[in-house]
Amino acid sequence: MRGQLAAKLLADFRANIFSESEATIAKEIFRLLAHDSEVKIRASLAAELAHCPHAPHDIITQLETMNSR
């Protein structure tokens, strides 16, 4: 279920359809998902945000660090 919700949120974020306040909330959710124990969720998050020009740099860095372990 988390994976499906994350996928929908990521798709909408990449489409840049959120208001500024909605985007802020989405980024906070991404920060939480970056710590998810399920590898598939972190991998999906990394793959989607890698091609998103407005992805938060701190989340990308965090995911890179976790994937290099």
Residue, then its C-alpha position, 0 to 999 in steps of 0.5 A: m500500500r505504501g508503495q502505491l501511495a508513494a508512486k502516485l505522490l511521486a508522479d504528481f510531484r514530477a508533473n509539478i501539479f502541486s501548489e507550493s504548500e502541497a509540494t512542501i508536504a510532499k517533500e516531507i513525505f519523501r524525506l520519511l520514505a527515504h528512511d523506509s525499511e522496504v528497499k523497493i520503496r526507497a528504490s522507487l523514490a530514488a528512480e523517480l526523483a533522479h529525473c525530476p529537476h525540482a527534486p530536493h537535493d537533500i533527499i537525493t543525497q540521502l538516498e545516494t548515501m543509503n544506496s551506497r551502503 
